[in-house]
Amino acid sequence: MTEKPTTPGIARRLAAMCYELLLVAAVLIFALIVPHMLLGAFAKVQASHTAIKIHAFVVLMVYFGWFWVNGGQTLAMKTWRIRVVDVNGGRLRPAQAVLRFLAAWPSIALGGVGILWALFDRDGQFLHDRIADTRIVRVND
Protein backbone atom coordinates (compact mmCIF):
# COMPACT_ATOMS: atom_id res chain seq x y z
CA MET A 1 0.00 0.00 0.00
CA THR A 2 1.35 3.42 -0.97
CA GLU A 3 1.52 6.10 1.68
CA LYS A 4 -0.26 9.39 1.06
CA PRO A 5 2.35 12.12 0.55
CA THR A 6 2.68 14.39 3.55
CA THR A 7 2.43 18.15 3.48
CA PRO A 8 5.65 19.78 4.67
CA GLY A 9 5.42 22.25 7.52
CA ILE A 10 5.05 25.93 6.78
CA ALA A 11 8.53 26.65 8.19
CA ARG A 12 10.12 24.27 5.67
CA ARG A 13 8.19 25.85 2.78
CA LEU A 14 9.10 29.39 3.91
CA ALA A 15 12.77 28.38 4.23
CA ALA A 16 12.66 27.04 0.68
CA MET A 17 11.10 30.32 -0.48
CA CYS A 18 13.88 32.33 1.19
CA TYR A 19 16.53 30.16 -0.45
CA GLU A 20 14.66 30.51 -3.74
CA LEU A 21 15.03 34.30 -3.48
CA LEU A 22 18.81 33.94 -3.60
CA LEU A 23 18.65 31.64 -6.62
CA VAL A 24 16.16 33.87 -8.42
CA ALA A 25 18.40 36.88 -7.80
CA ALA A 26 21.22 35.07 -9.60
CA VAL A 27 18.91 34.09 -12.46
CA LEU A 28 17.71 37.68 -12.85
CA ILE A 29 21.26 39.05 -12.75
CA PHE A 30 22.21 36.72 -15.56
CA ALA A 31 19.00 37.14 -17.57
CA LEU A 32 18.55 40.90 -17.14
CA ILE A 33 21.68 42.74 -16.12
CA VAL A 34 24.11 41.03 -18.47
CA PRO A 35 21.98 41.61 -21.62
CA HIS A 36 21.19 45.16 -20.45
CA MET A 37 24.90 45.93 -20.05
CA LEU A 38 25.72 44.40 -23.43
CA LEU A 39 22.94 46.30 -25.18
CA GLY A 40 24.03 49.53 -23.53
CA ALA A 41 27.70 48.99 -24.27
CA PHE A 42 27.46 47.80 -27.86
CA ALA A 43 24.14 48.92 -29.28
CA LYS A 44 23.59 52.01 -27.13
CA VAL A 45 20.02 50.78 -26.53
CA GLN A 46 18.21 51.74 -23.35
CA ALA A 47 15.33 49.45 -22.35
CA SER A 48 12.29 51.04 -20.74
CA HIS A 49 11.38 50.21 -17.15
CA THR A 50 8.21 48.54 -18.40
CA ALA A 51 10.17 46.36 -20.82
CA ILE A 52 12.57 45.34 -18.06
CA LYS A 53 9.68 44.42 -15.74
CA ILE A 54 7.97 42.38 -18.44
CA HIS A 55 11.26 40.66 -19.28
CA ALA A 56 11.82 39.80 -15.59
CA PHE A 57 8.27 38.49 -15.25
CA VAL A 58 8.65 36.25 -18.31
CA VAL A 59 12.08 35.01 -17.19
CA LEU A 60 10.65 34.05 -13.79
CA MET A 61 7.61 32.38 -15.35
CA VAL A 62 9.85 30.30 -17.62
CA TYR A 63 12.21 29.48 -14.73
CA PHE A 64 9.50 28.28 -12.34
CA GLY A 65 7.29 26.78 -15.03
CA TRP A 66 10.09 24.69 -16.51
CA PHE A 67 11.16 23.28 -13.14
CA TRP A 68 7.61 22.63 -11.94
CA VAL A 69 6.65 20.83 -15.16
CA ASN A 70 9.94 18.91 -15.42
CA GLY A 71 10.22 17.15 -12.10
CA GLY A 72 8.20 19.42 -9.82
CA GLN A 73 11.19 20.94 -8.04
CA THR A 74 13.43 23.96 -8.31
CA LEU A 75 16.90 23.69 -6.78
CA ALA A 76 15.61 25.25 -3.55
CA MET A 77 12.74 22.76 -3.43
CA LYS A 78 15.20 19.88 -3.93
CA THR A 79 17.36 21.19 -1.11
CA TRP A 80 14.40 21.40 1.27
CA ARG A 81 12.95 18.11 -0.03
CA ILE A 82 9.62 19.39 -1.24
CA ARG A 83 7.86 19.00 -4.58
CA VAL A 84 4.87 20.54 -6.31
CA VAL A 85 2.44 18.02 -7.77
CA ASP A 86 -1.10 18.11 -9.10
CA VAL A 87 -3.90 17.21 -6.68
CA ASN A 88 -3.63 13.54 -7.72
CA GLY A 89 0.13 13.45 -7.06
CA GLY A 90 1.13 13.60 -10.73
CA ARG A 91 3.22 15.98 -12.79
CA LEU A 92 1.98 19.50 -13.43
CA ARG A 93 0.69 20.39 -16.87
CA PRO A 94 2.22 23.54 -18.38
CA ALA A 95 -1.06 25.46 -17.99
CA GLN A 96 -1.18 24.47 -14.32
CA ALA A 97 2.36 25.72 -13.76
CA VAL A 98 1.51 29.05 -15.41
CA LEU A 99 -1.68 29.39 -13.35
CA ARG A 100 0.21 28.61 -10.14
CA PHE A 101 2.86 31.18 -11.03
CA LEU A 102 0.29 33.86 -11.86
CA ALA A 103 -1.75 33.15 -8.72
CA ALA A 104 1.35 33.24 -6.51
CA TRP A 105 2.00 36.92 -7.27
CA PRO A 106 -1.10 38.37 -5.58
CA SER A 107 -1.02 35.55 -3.04
CA ILE A 108 2.36 36.78 -1.82
CA ALA A 109 2.16 40.48 -2.69
CA LEU A 110 -1.08 41.17 -0.84
CA GLY A 111 0.53 40.96 2.57
CA GLY A 112 1.22 37.27 2.18
CA VAL A 113 -2.47 36.40 2.47
CA GLY A 114 -1.97 33.34 0.26
CA ILE A 115 0.79 32.10 2.53
CA LEU A 116 -1.25 32.72 5.68
CA TRP A 117 -4.06 30.80 4.00
CA ALA A 118 -2.05 27.62 4.70
CA LEU A 119 -2.61 28.11 8.44
CA PHE A 120 -6.36 27.64 7.92
CA ASP A 121 -6.45 25.36 4.89
CA ARG A 122 -7.66 21.81 5.65
CA ASP A 123 -4.55 20.37 3.93
CA GLY A 124 -2.15 23.18 4.87
CA GLN A 125 -1.76 24.30 1.24
CA PHE A 126 -1.10 27.83 -0.01
CA LEU A 127 -3.91 29.74 -1.73
CA HIS A 128 -2.17 29.68 -5.11
CA ASP A 129 -1.95 25.88 -4.83
CA ARG A 130 -5.70 25.70 -4.23
CA ILE A 131 -6.32 27.94 -7.25
CA ALA A 132 -4.08 25.87 -9.55
CA ASP A 133 -5.17 22.44 -8.21
CA THR A 134 -1.63 21.72 -7.08
CA ARG A 135 -0.12 20.83 -3.76
CA ILE A 136 3.26 20.89 -2.09
CA VAL A 137 4.37 17.53 -0.73
CA ARG A 138 7.36 16.34 1.20
CA VAL A 139 9.85 14.20 -0.70
CA ASN A 140 10.71 11.06 1.25
CA ASP A 141 13.92 9.80 -0.35
RABEL-V926295 format. One record per helix or strand. SS is the DSSP state (H for helix, E for strand). FROM is the first residue (numbers start at 1). LEN is the number of residues. If there is no record, write none. Layout:
ss = (SS SS)
from = (FROM FROM)
len = (LEN LEN)
//
This chain:
ss = (H H H E H H H E)
from = (10 49 75 82 94 113 127 134)
len = (34 21 5 5 16 7 6 5)
//
